């Protein structure tokens, strides 16, 4: 069975207002006490699964959950164990006649079923109210309580919207009304994740990395684009949650930026694959990503120029800019506008086109690649070492092709495709170095430099010119090497 729900964190200043809106007099209030099981090396958690026993009112329920390819949906299997005088022992045999649940357990545990043991517990007061909205019946659950181990605990104060019946579109529309009113921010982390972090004395899970998405040649271009967006949201949202909760490590920020970049490029480069208008999302994501880029460039300057900046005022100015960029990023990732974007993209990833496709996937892929090659060649023809805008345009088209090349070429039966990819990678590496140096140079030129810092600017300018030449040369070599696409 698939459970469709969204979970949000509530700013402390809005918690009382949200509880009042639920109106406890019209709601059901139940106490939920749960025990979560895993192996000592956290096999369940590492496979995105959770196994718990929970006292719901007077009855014990054993629940197995597992992640799917969308943050909106989870596999869930519930077994009512009945009213018991004492807490039940964990029983795995009850899944022998449940093929889906058994497959989830075997995928996570292999043959380690006997290594499952109690890891942590939760004690939650849940306020529940079911509301009819448009064509949907939506259950609102406000959870207040804690997750605890024998030595530590974490406060829980969150709200979930679960679709009991009706359309996902209605669930998203309803959720966004509450997001706007109570400034909720989307959190894909589960109580099980919080508990597992407590058991290992950590504040945050490792950053979510990108996973390769292989296009399905038998599916339409529209469906492939939606699958691609779903995969990129799987990459983005856990890292965004860590930043929003202010527990992120540098890698979470890097991975969030990468995911935003991929989402922006997918919606921009493959917009002809679908009848849905994606331009608005593409522009919004590009603007959002620019804030991550600013922080990245500031930090790069601090690492590379720190020893060259002789005047302490320049270094202090850079420190202040980094601090401000970090604070701005924390506010932006959980802003109402960006939460709306996440919800809209989730809805798009789960939808489908109502129109029959005009061409197969290979036609769309080839058409996209041909357009990108044409734009790259035109940019190379117009590039001039003395014209920074022309070099930036070339760098942009090169970055776009570096992203789309491995996605699109997996549908071609091409020998030695690696040599084309290597040639493209050489050009893109020169491109990255040029863009970072250009950004650093621009920053310093806009700063009131002391005479002692002109050396740093001169060093940057020389390096920038060298990489600009490498960029032109490597791009030309790549375009000459490209022979497989007719």
FILUM-767299 format. One record per residue (C-alpha): residue number from 1; x, z, y negated. Coordinates in nm, 4 decimals. Last residue first. Example, Ala and Ser with C-alpha at 12.3 -4.5 7.8 and 13.67 -1.06 7.14 Angstrom:
// FILUM-767299
{2; {1.3670; 0.7140; 0.1060}}
{1; {1.2300; 0.7800; 0.4500}}
//
This chain:
// FILUM-767299
{486; {2.4333; -3.7541; -1.3054}}
{485; {2.5518; -3.3975; -1.2486}}
{484; {2.8527; -3.3767; -1.0155}}
{483; {3.1163; -3.5078; -1.2543}}
{482; {3.2051; -3.2260; -1.4955}}
{481; {3.5841; -3.2052; -1.5216}}
{480; {3.5987; -3.3822; -1.8588}}
{479; {3.3419; -3.1413; -2.0046}}
{478; {3.5474; -2.8466; -1.8789}}
{477; {3.8732; -2.9740; -2.0235}}
{476; {3.7080; -3.0294; -2.3627}}
{475; {3.5767; -2.6760; -2.3614}}
{474; {3.9213; -2.5390; -2.2723}}
{473; {4.0904; -2.7257; -2.5585}}
{472; {3.8362; -2.6308; -2.8224}}
{471; {3.8315; -2.2624; -2.7223}}
{470; {4.2102; -2.2466; -2.6922}}
{469; {4.2390; -2.3738; -3.0504}}
{468; {3.9895; -2.1104; -3.1663}}
{467; {4.1862; -1.8532; -2.9664}}
{466; {4.5010; -1.9213; -3.1689}}
{465; {4.3097; -1.9206; -3.4987}}
{464; {4.1564; -1.5814; -3.4189}}
{463; {4.4943; -1.4329; -3.3245}}
{462; {4.6407; -1.5408; -3.6607}}
{461; {4.3404; -1.4073; -3.8505}}
{460; {4.3522; -1.0747; -3.6686}}
{459; {4.7208; -1.0199; -3.7468}}
{458; {4.6623; -1.1051; -4.1112}}
{457; {4.3727; -0.8610; -4.1293}}
{456; {4.5832; -0.5848; -3.9747}}
{455; {4.8675; -0.6556; -4.2185}}
{454; {4.6235; -0.6333; -4.5080}}
{453; {4.5657; -0.2696; -4.4138}}
{452; {4.8514; -0.1190; -4.6175}}
{451; {4.7237; -0.2877; -4.9327}}
{450; {4.4031; -0.0874; -4.9115}}
{449; {4.0951; -0.2641; -4.7902}}
{448; {3.7515; -0.2372; -4.9466}}
{447; {3.5658; -0.3677; -4.6402}}
{446; {3.3852; -0.7032; -4.6190}}
{445; {3.7057; -0.8812; -4.5106}}
{444; {3.7576; -0.6141; -4.2466}}
{443; {3.4206; -0.6800; -4.0872}}
{442; {3.4677; -1.0580; -4.0913}}
{441; {3.8033; -1.0239; -3.9151}}
{440; {3.6528; -0.8004; -3.6474}}
{439; {3.3655; -1.0430; -3.5874}}
{438; {3.6015; -1.3405; -3.5667}}
{437; {3.8226; -1.1510; -3.3219}}
{436; {3.5251; -1.0678; -3.0986}}
{435; {3.3985; -1.4275; -3.1142}}
{434; {3.7395; -1.5827; -3.0391}}
{433; {3.8004; -1.3556; -2.7408}}
{432; {3.4606; -1.4365; -2.5939}}
{431; {3.5071; -1.8129; -2.6425}}
{430; {3.8515; -1.8122; -2.4807}}
{429; {3.6894; -1.6412; -2.1818}}
{428; {3.4081; -1.8979; -2.1872}}
{427; {3.6457; -2.1931; -2.1715}}
{426; {3.8338; -2.0496; -1.8743}}
{425; {3.5031; -1.9662; -1.7041}}
{424; {3.3793; -2.3246; -1.7426}}
{423; {3.6900; -2.4581; -1.5693}}
{422; {3.6510; -2.1986; -1.2977}}
{421; {3.2827; -2.2890; -1.2466}}
{420; {3.3658; -2.6573; -1.2195}}
{419; {3.6359; -2.5809; -0.9631}}
{418; {3.3971; -2.3542; -0.7715}}
{417; {3.1505; -2.6399; -0.7162}}
{416; {3.3929; -2.7653; -0.4548}}
{415; {3.1229; -2.9565; -0.2699}}
{414; {2.7816; -2.9864; -0.4312}}
{413; {2.4453; -2.9452; -0.2607}}
{412; {2.2557; -2.8543; -0.5750}}
{411; {1.9954; -2.5754; -0.5923}}
{410; {2.2632; -2.3132; -0.6584}}
{409; {2.3626; -2.5146; -0.9657}}
{408; {2.0857; -2.3721; -1.1810}}
{407; {2.1637; -2.0020; -1.1625}}
{406; {2.5438; -2.0360; -1.1563}}
{405; {2.5399; -2.2656; -1.4656}}
{404; {2.2742; -2.0824; -1.6702}}
{403; {2.4901; -1.7997; -1.8068}}
{402; {2.8119; -1.9935; -1.8708}}
{401; {2.5989; -2.2710; -2.0208}}
{400; {2.4482; -2.0366; -2.2782}}
{399; {2.7867; -1.8868; -2.3656}}
{398; {2.9289; -2.2354; -2.4209}}
{397; {2.6365; -2.3310; -2.6434}}
{396; {2.6946; -2.0191; -2.8567}}
{395; {3.0715; -2.0718; -2.8772}}
{394; {3.0236; -2.4272; -3.0013}}
{393; {2.7810; -2.3083; -3.2694}}
{392; {3.0297; -2.0357; -3.3721}}
{391; {3.3066; -2.2944; -3.4004}}
{390; {3.0878; -2.5119; -3.6247}}
{389; {3.0033; -2.2108; -3.8422}}
{388; {3.3714; -2.1171; -3.8794}}
{387; {3.4697; -2.4554; -4.0221}}
{386; {3.8483; -2.4821; -4.0648}}
{385; {3.9107; -2.5282; -3.6936}}
{384; {3.6473; -2.8019; -3.6861}}
{383; {3.3819; -2.8487; -3.4198}}
{382; {3.1447; -3.1464; -3.4648}}
{381; {3.2441; -3.3305; -3.1471}}
{380; {3.2535; -3.0017; -2.9545}}
{379; {2.9034; -2.9154; -3.0740}}
{378; {2.7747; -3.2564; -2.9659}}
{377; {2.9344; -3.2135; -2.6226}}
{376; {2.7818; -2.8673; -2.5830}}
{375; {2.4372; -2.9939; -2.6871}}
{374; {2.4555; -3.2790; -2.4369}}
{373; {2.5748; -3.0508; -2.1588}}
{372; {2.2886; -2.8105; -2.2317}}
{371; {2.0290; -3.0864; -2.2283}}
{370; {2.1627; -3.2199; -1.8985}}
{369; {2.1551; -2.8724; -1.7465}}
{368; {1.7924; -2.8155; -1.8441}}
{367; {1.6809; -3.1554; -1.7123}}
{366; {1.8622; -3.0952; -1.3844}}
{365; {1.6979; -2.7566; -1.3387}}
{364; {1.3519; -2.8885; -1.4277}}
{363; {1.3819; -3.1805; -1.1866}}
{362; {1.5216; -2.9545; -0.9141}}
{361; {1.2257; -2.7174; -0.9499}}
{360; {0.9618; -2.9814; -0.8781}}
{359; {0.7685; -3.1676; -1.1462}}
{358; {0.4273; -3.1593; -1.3181}}
{357; {0.3376; -2.8122; -1.1893}}
{356; {-0.0348; -2.7285; -1.1464}}
{355; {-0.1745; -2.5133; -1.4258}}
{354; {-0.2994; -2.1529; -1.4021}}
{353; {0.0529; -2.0178; -1.4272}}
{352; {0.1257; -1.6837; -1.2661}}
{351; {0.1593; -1.3240; -1.3745}}
{350; {0.3851; -1.0411; -1.2548}}
{349; {0.6877; -1.1334; -1.4672}}
{348; {0.4649; -1.1972; -1.7700}}
{347; {0.3116; -0.8489; -1.7502}}
{346; {0.6552; -0.6888; -1.7258}}
{345; {0.7660; -0.8973; -2.0230}}
{344; {0.4694; -0.7756; -2.2274}}
{343; {0.5380; -0.4131; -2.1307}}
{342; {0.9069; -0.4324; -2.2234}}
{341; {0.8206; -0.6005; -2.5550}}
{340; {0.5671; -0.3280; -2.6374}}
{339; {0.8342; -0.0654; -2.5697}}
{338; {1.0497; -0.2585; -2.8172}}
{337; {0.7924; -0.2366; -3.0949}}
{336; {0.7111; 0.1283; -3.0288}}
{335; {1.0767; 0.2233; -3.0604}}
{334; {1.2463; 0.3628; -2.7497}}
{333; {1.5521; 0.1353; -2.7503}}
{332; {1.5581; 0.1264; -3.1315}}
{331; {1.6009; 0.4986; -3.1951}}
{330; {1.8953; 0.5348; -2.9569}}
{329; {2.0502; 0.2149; -3.0990}}
{328; {2.0294; 0.3418; -3.4562}}
{327; {2.2114; 0.6613; -3.3625}}
{326; {2.4902; 0.4671; -3.1901}}
{325; {2.5269; 0.2217; -3.4811}}
{324; {2.5478; 0.5147; -3.7272}}
{323; {2.8249; 0.6837; -3.5289}}
{322; {3.0174; 0.3566; -3.4948}}
{321; {2.9834; 0.2852; -3.8679}}
{320; {3.1072; 0.6353; -3.9524}}
{319; {3.4165; 0.5918; -3.7327}}
{318; {3.4877; 0.2540; -3.8963}}
{317; {3.4728; 0.4110; -4.2423}}
{316; {3.7099; 0.6845; -4.1238}}
{315; {3.9593; 0.4200; -4.0023}}
{314; {3.9448; 0.2417; -4.3389}}
{313; {3.9854; 0.5693; -4.5301}}
{312; {4.2828; 0.6730; -4.3139}}
{311; {4.4942; 0.3801; -4.4430}}
{310; {4.7441; 0.2591; -4.1864}}
{309; {4.5022; 0.0595; -3.9753}}
{308; {4.7318; -0.1044; -3.7197}}
{307; {4.7223; 0.1675; -3.4525}}
{306; {4.3441; 0.1810; -3.4545}}
{305; {4.3118; -0.1952; -3.4561}}
{304; {4.2557; -0.2602; -3.0856}}
{303; {4.0516; 0.0412; -2.9764}}
{302; {3.8621; 0.0965; -3.3024}}
{301; {3.8045; -0.2749; -3.3390}}
{300; {3.6555; -0.2914; -2.9895}}
{299; {3.4292; 0.0041; -3.0714}}
{298; {3.2998; -0.1700; -3.3834}}
{297; {3.2498; -0.4952; -3.1894}}
{296; {3.0479; -0.3258; -2.9147}}
{295; {2.8335; -0.1375; -3.1662}}
{294; {2.7522; -0.4596; -3.3488}}
{293; {2.6836; -0.6387; -3.0217}}
{292; {2.4331; -0.3718; -2.9156}}
{291; {2.2529; -0.4152; -3.2474}}
{290; {2.2523; -0.7942; -3.1996}}
{289; {2.0715; -0.7490; -2.8664}}
{288; {1.7527; -0.6436; -3.0452}}
{287; {1.7598; -0.9534; -3.2675}}
{286; {1.8111; -1.1765; -2.9637}}
{285; {1.5357; -0.9941; -2.7775}}
{284; {1.2906; -1.0547; -3.0607}}
{283; {1.3813; -1.4233; -3.0902}}
{282; {1.3392; -1.4831; -2.7162}}
{281; {1.0158; -1.2848; -2.7005}}
{280; {0.8644; -1.4957; -2.9791}}
{279; {0.9861; -1.8224; -2.8246}}
{278; {0.8291; -1.7501; -2.4832}}
{277; {0.4998; -1.9385; -2.5070}}
{276; {0.3502; -1.9462; -2.1580}}
{275; {0.3177; -2.2976; -2.0146}}
{274; {0.6328; -2.2394; -1.8091}}
{273; {0.9552; -2.4169; -1.7165}}
{272; {0.9993; -2.5561; -2.0676}}
{271; {1.1090; -2.2107; -2.1884}}
{270; {1.4076; -2.2168; -1.9519}}
{269; {1.6867; -2.1994; -2.2118}}
{268; {1.5184; -1.9533; -2.4489}}
{267; {1.3372; -1.7176; -2.2123}}
{266; {1.6318; -1.7073; -1.9725}}
{265; {1.8823; -1.6717; -2.2585}}
{264; {1.7033; -1.3731; -2.4136}}
{263; {1.6593; -1.2045; -2.0763}}
{262; {2.0263; -1.2567; -1.9907}}
{261; {2.1424; -1.1126; -2.3237}}
{260; {1.9084; -0.8181; -2.2897}}
{259; {2.0478; -0.7491; -1.9400}}
{258; {2.4071; -0.7690; -2.0647}}
{257; {2.3313; -0.5338; -2.3531}}
{256; {2.1693; -0.2849; -2.1183}}
{255; {2.4718; -0.3102; -1.8869}}
{254; {2.7181; -0.2337; -2.1670}}
{253; {2.5062; 0.0544; -2.2940}}
{252; {2.4751; 0.2048; -1.9460}}
{251; {2.8516; 0.1597; -1.8969}}
{250; {2.9296; 0.3718; -2.2044}}
{249; {2.7453; 0.6716; -2.0496}}
{248; {2.3814; 0.7366; -2.1288}}
{247; {2.2295; 1.0854; -2.1428}}
{246; {2.0429; 1.0398; -2.4705}}
{245; {1.7038; 1.0116; -2.2967}}
{244; {1.6488; 0.6732; -2.4640}}
{243; {1.9949; 0.5560; -2.3542}}
{242; {1.9291; 0.6550; -1.9913}}
{241; {1.5857; 0.4907; -2.0001}}
{240; {1.7361; 0.1683; -2.1406}}
{239; {1.9795; 0.1606; -1.8484}}
{238; {1.6956; 0.2007; -1.5980}}
{237; {1.4947; -0.0691; -1.7844}}
{236; {1.7498; -0.3494; -1.8106}}
{235; {1.8579; -0.4463; -1.4574}}
{234; {1.5106; -0.4287; -1.3036}}
{233; {1.3969; -0.6156; -1.6158}}
{232; {1.6493; -0.8874; -1.5299}}
{231; {1.5065; -0.9179; -1.1794}}
{230; {1.1510; -0.9471; -1.3121}}
{229; {1.2632; -1.2146; -1.5616}}
{228; {1.4192; -1.4180; -1.2806}}
{227; {1.1074; -1.3849; -1.0666}}
{226; {0.8970; -1.5068; -1.3623}}
{225; {1.1316; -1.8037; -1.4129}}
{224; {1.1124; -1.8926; -1.0446}}
{223; {0.7326; -1.8858; -1.0575}}
{222; {0.7249; -2.1268; -1.3520}}
{221; {0.9810; -2.3605; -1.1953}}
{220; {0.7573; -2.3881; -0.8897}}
{219; {0.8564; -2.2485; -0.5531}}
{218; {1.0153; -2.4375; -0.2631}}
{217; {1.3646; -2.4367; -0.4164}}
{216; {1.3636; -2.0565; -0.4403}}
{215; {1.6104; -1.9588; -0.7118}}
{214; {1.8771; -1.7110; -0.6106}}
{213; {1.8942; -1.4029; -0.8330}}
{212; {2.2245; -1.2162; -0.8357}}
{211; {2.1915; -0.8489; -0.9140}}
{210; {2.2910; -0.6956; -1.2451}}
{209; {2.4143; -0.3385; -1.2432}}
{208; {2.2163; -0.0193; -1.3047}}
{207; {2.4379; 0.2439; -1.4663}}
{206; {2.5132; 0.5414; -1.2458}}
{205; {2.2446; 0.8115; -1.2429}}
{204; {2.2385; 1.0610; -1.5287}}
{203; {2.2767; 1.4319; -1.5934}}
{202; {2.4829; 1.5285; -1.2886}}
{201; {2.5045; 1.8510; -1.0887}}
{200; {2.4857; 1.6797; -0.7456}}
{199; {2.1600; 1.8484; -0.6450}}
{198; {2.0287; 1.8266; -1.0001}}
{197; {2.0759; 1.4487; -1.0019}}
{196; {1.8753; 1.4265; -0.6798}}
{195; {1.5908; 1.6165; -0.8416}}
{194; {1.5787; 1.3947; -1.1495}}
{193; {1.5755; 1.0874; -0.9251}}
{192; {1.2896; 1.2328; -0.7196}}
{191; {1.0984; 1.3032; -1.0382}}
{190; {1.1239; 0.9304; -1.1062}}
{189; {1.3198; 0.7341; -1.3664}}
{188; {1.1375; 0.4258; -1.5001}}
{187; {1.0842; 0.5809; -1.8441}}
{186; {0.8918; 0.3939; -2.1135}}
{185; {0.8748; 0.5657; -2.4504}}
{184; {0.5639; 0.7242; -2.5973}}
{183; {0.5170; 0.7214; -2.9746}}
{182; {0.1790; 0.9021; -2.9466}}
{181; {-0.0545; 0.6481; -3.1090}}
{180; {0.1465; 0.3320; -3.0497}}
{179; {0.2352; 0.4150; -2.6883}}
{178; {-0.1252; 0.5211; -2.6225}}
{177; {-0.2553; 0.1798; -2.7308}}
{176; {0.0266; 0.0222; -2.5293}}
{175; {-0.0916; 0.1866; -2.2109}}
{174; {-0.4403; 0.0401; -2.2444}}
{173; {-0.3058; -0.3135; -2.2928}}
{172; {-0.0691; -0.2712; -1.9982}}
{171; {-0.3418; -0.1402; -1.7666}}
{170; {-0.5771; -0.4164; -1.8802}}
{169; {-0.3182; -0.6826; -1.7994}}
{168; {-0.2621; -0.5199; -1.4585}}
{167; {-0.6220; -0.6053; -1.3759}}
{166; {-0.8960; -0.3901; -1.2247}}
{165; {-0.8905; -0.0854; -0.9991}}
{164; {-0.7005; 0.2447; -0.9697}}
{163; {-0.4256; 0.1420; -1.2126}}
{162; {-0.2061; 0.4439; -1.2766}}
{161; {-0.1038; 0.5641; -1.6227}}
{160; {0.1574; 0.8388; -1.6118}}
{159; {0.2435; 1.1052; -1.8691}}
{158; {0.5551; 1.3182; -1.8967}}
{157; {0.6751; 1.6748; -1.9527}}
{156; {0.9169; 1.7871; -1.6800}}
{155; {1.1767; 2.0601; -1.7422}}
{154; {1.4920; 2.0574; -1.5314}}
{153; {1.6192; 2.3248; -1.2914}}
{152; {1.9380; 2.4702; -1.1473}}
{151; {2.0853; 2.6878; -0.8693}}
{150; {1.8437; 2.6862; -0.5751}}
{149; {1.7141; 2.3446; -0.6763}}
{148; {1.4462; 2.2761; -0.9313}}
{147; {1.2157; 2.0149; -1.0861}}
{146; {0.9891; 2.1587; -1.3524}}
{145; {0.6430; 2.1706; -1.5023}}
{144; {0.4054; 1.9596; -1.7086}}
{143; {0.2550; 1.6368; -1.5751}}
{142; {-0.0147; 1.4507; -1.7673}}
{141; {-0.1894; 1.2086; -1.5345}}
{140; {-0.4096; 0.9308; -1.6711}}
{139; {-0.6049; 0.7358; -1.4086}}
{138; {-0.7149; 0.3893; -1.5125}}
{137; {-1.0279; 0.2034; -1.4020}}
{136; {-0.9988; -0.1517; -1.5269}}
{135; {-1.2257; -0.4329; -1.6474}}
{134; {-1.2124; -0.3261; -2.0142}}
{133; {-1.0964; 0.0366; -2.0066}}
{132; {-1.2714; 0.2963; -1.7904}}
{131; {-1.0937; 0.6306; -1.8015}}
{130; {-0.9981; 0.8688; -1.5203}}
{129; {-0.8612; 1.2075; -1.6295}}
{128; {-0.5995; 1.4188; -1.4620}}
{127; {-0.4049; 1.7203; -1.5907}}
{126; {-0.1175; 1.7949; -1.3531}}
{125; {0.0610; 2.1299; -1.3425}}
{124; {0.3903; 2.0672; -1.1672}}
{123; {0.6262; 2.2673; -0.9456}}
{122; {0.8917; 2.0443; -0.7928}}
{121; {1.1350; 2.1126; -0.5089}}
{120; {1.4877; 2.0100; -0.4114}}
{119; {1.7025; 1.8843; -0.1224}}
{118; {1.5204; 1.9786; 0.1970}}
{117; {1.6808; 1.8121; 0.4985}}
{116; {1.6931; 1.4716; 0.6668}}
{115; {1.9868; 1.4379; 0.9065}}
{114; {1.7637; 1.3846; 1.2135}}
{113; {1.6466; 1.0454; 1.0820}}
{112; {2.0055; 0.9198; 1.0567}}
{111; {1.9561; 0.6098; 1.2752}}
{110; {1.9375; 0.3629; 0.9858}}
{109; {1.8345; 0.5868; 0.6995}}
{108; {1.7235; 0.3655; 0.4114}}
{107; {1.6235; 0.0465; 0.5935}}
{106; {1.4946; 0.2512; 0.8861}}
{105; {1.2726; 0.4581; 0.6568}}
{104; {1.1305; 0.1563; 0.4735}}
{103; {1.0700; -0.0249; 0.8062}}
{102; {0.8848; 0.2806; 0.9388}}
{101; {0.6592; 0.2786; 0.6331}}
{100; {0.5755; -0.0884; 0.6793}}
{99; {0.5223; -0.0580; 1.0569}}
{98; {0.2954; 0.2527; 1.0488}}
{97; {0.2322; 0.3529; 1.4116}}
{96; {0.5670; 0.5313; 1.4506}}
{95; {0.5303; 0.6847; 1.1031}}
{94; {0.3883; 1.0176; 1.2257}}
{93; {0.7118; 1.0719; 1.4207}}
{92; {0.8916; 1.1646; 1.0975}}
{91; {0.7401; 1.5137; 1.0726}}
{90; {0.8860; 1.7540; 0.8135}}
{89; {0.7763; 2.1097; 0.8824}}
{88; {0.4533; 2.2210; 0.7221}}
{87; {0.4178; 2.4866; 0.4494}}
{86; {0.2123; 2.7737; 0.5855}}
{85; {-0.1594; 2.8449; 0.6330}}
{84; {-0.2333; 2.4741; 0.6510}}
{83; {-0.5140; 2.2655; 0.5030}}
{82; {-0.4670; 1.9054; 0.6181}}
{81; {-0.1622; 1.6834; 0.6810}}
{80; {-0.3040; 1.3978; 0.4743}}
{79; {-0.0662; 1.1019; 0.5068}}
{78; {0.0237; 0.8961; 0.1996}}
{77; {0.2235; 0.5700; 0.2038}}
{76; {0.3482; 0.4261; -0.1243}}
{75; {0.5303; 0.1027; -0.2032}}
{74; {0.5953; 0.0839; -0.5745}}
{73; {0.4757; -0.1481; -0.8488}}
{72; {0.5227; -0.1630; -1.2241}}
{71; {0.9024; -0.1416; -1.2105}}
{70; {0.8961; -0.4696; -1.0195}}
{69; {1.1011; -0.5891; -0.7231}}
{68; {0.9804; -0.2959; -0.5123}}
{67; {1.0921; 0.0678; -0.4986}}
{66; {0.9969; 0.2948; -0.2114}}
{65; {0.7664; 0.5921; -0.1635}}
{64; {0.6837; 0.8026; 0.1430}}
{63; {0.4266; 1.0774; 0.0983}}
{62; {0.3261; 1.3775; 0.3125}}
{61; {0.0124; 1.5484; 0.1833}}
{60; {-0.0641; 1.9196; 0.2189}}
{59; {-0.4144; 2.0334; 0.1253}}
{58; {-0.5403; 2.3282; -0.0835}}
{57; {-0.4945; 2.1808; -0.4315}}
{56; {-0.2338; 1.9145; -0.3661}}
{55; {0.0538; 2.0772; -0.1780}}
{54; {0.3207; 1.8107; -0.1553}}
{53; {0.5535; 1.6912; 0.1188}}
{52; {0.8139; 1.4399; 0.0057}}
{51; {1.0102; 1.1324; 0.1059}}
{50; {1.1683; 0.9129; -0.1612}}
{49; {1.3082; 0.5594; -0.1545}}
{48; {1.5290; 0.3574; -0.3915}}
{47; {1.7905; 0.2850; -0.1245}}
{46; {2.0477; 0.5227; -0.2753}}
{45; {1.7812; 0.7930; -0.2969}}
{44; {1.7000; 0.7738; 0.0733}}
{43; {2.0669; 0.7758; 0.1742}}
{42; {2.1481; 1.0827; -0.0348}}
{41; {2.4794; 1.1805; 0.1373}}
{40; {2.3298; 1.5129; 0.2520}}
{39; {2.0259; 1.3235; 0.3886}}
{38; {1.6993; 1.3352; 0.1970}}
{37; {1.3854; 1.5451; 0.1657}}
{36; {1.1707; 1.6434; -0.1305}}
{35; {0.9407; 1.9469; -0.1333}}
{34; {0.6344; 1.9483; -0.3588}}
{33; {0.4103; 2.1905; -0.5423}}
{32; {0.1285; 2.0330; -0.7391}}
{31; {-0.1187; 2.2502; -0.9300}}
{30; {-0.4423; 2.0781; -1.0277}}
{29; {-0.6318; 2.0314; -1.3533}}
{28; {-0.9275; 1.7920; -1.3610}}
{27; {-1.0265; 1.6567; -1.6973}}
{26; {-1.3312; 1.6653; -1.9206}}
{25; {-1.2659; 2.0193; -2.0472}}
{24; {-0.8927; 1.9404; -2.0576}}
{23; {-0.9578; 1.6855; -2.3360}}
{22; {-0.7070; 1.4064; -2.2666}}
{21; {-0.6779; 1.3599; -2.6423}}
{20; {-0.5952; 1.7303; -2.6821}}
{19; {-0.3087; 1.6936; -2.4346}}
{18; {-0.1798; 1.3952; -2.6322}}
{17; {-0.1957; 1.5856; -2.9614}}
{16; {-0.0131; 1.8833; -2.8102}}
{15; {0.2686; 1.6636; -2.6822}}
{14; {0.3259; 1.4601; -2.9995}}
{13; {0.6066; 1.6639; -3.1629}}
{12; {0.7890; 1.6959; -2.8306}}
{11; {0.8146; 1.3190; -2.7922}}
{10; {0.6320; 1.2162; -2.4736}}
{9; {0.8089; 1.0386; -2.1871}}
{8; {0.6258; 0.7524; -2.0221}}
{7; {0.5374; 0.6420; -1.6703}}
{6; {0.3614; 0.3184; -1.5732}}
{5; {0.1646; 0.2673; -1.2536}}
{4; {0.0700; 0.0208; -0.9815}}
{3; {0.0862; 0.1685; -0.6288}}
{2; {0.1295; -0.0862; -0.3495}}
{1; {0.0000; 0.0000; 0.0000}}
//
